[in-house]
């Protein structure tokens, strides 16, 4: 599924959806092959960036520490935690690709060593999907004549693996960029406070507003790609992020006496 097809499929315009189902459009789309979506990586990085950075801001504000402390801890968290998340996403995605490659090699070896047993696995898989009689045997023969199709069916149906594993670098980069961009918003009022000519009476209040707006915007943007209303998705994300920030503020207020 290409990104263009995803956008067309999500469109409410009947003419756009109809055009995507024309024979030439279908042929071109299938020729391009599947393309992985990195929406999850973006949302993951954006929400965590805003939550963790604002949690630091809230904790420091709750402890009534100075602006310099907010900036130092916030920037350190932004860079360190952002890189940690990106690295974790990279290694996790790479491990997923390595697992798929390992299972693929194993299935190829099994087909070479135990072809009858592997054919029986295909037969039973198809039986569980409703194939019977002559149609079942024809389907088994058709699939097992093509080694690549045979292996891919085993990967999907026996092992539950996806054939479209994302790029580890793209997943990590998407997470890191989203973390930095959205995670920087809670710090902007405090960074501006360091400029001599700028005076913000209530930087924490402004930081709270900007972070809440970022939560809502990320959730509302996500709704374009999923079956959820934009306002509900926005408020859902706002509630999750606000809860995390509230916990951090309470912790900072409780521990204020030891600061």
Buried (B, 14 or more C-beta within 10 A) or exposed (E): BBEBBBEBEEEEEEEEEEEBEEEEBEEEBEEEEEBBBBBBBBBBBBBBBBBBBBBBBBBBBBBEBEBEBBBEBBBEBBBEBBBEBBEEBBEEBBEBEEEBEEBBEBBBEBBEEEEEEBBEBBBEBBEEEEBEEEEBEEBBEEBBEEEEEBBBBBBEBBEEBEEEBBBBEBBBBBBBBBBBBBBBBBBBBBBBBEEEEEEBEEBBEBBBEBBBBBBBBBBBBBBEBEEBEBEEBBBBBBEBBBEBBEEBBEBBBEEEEEE
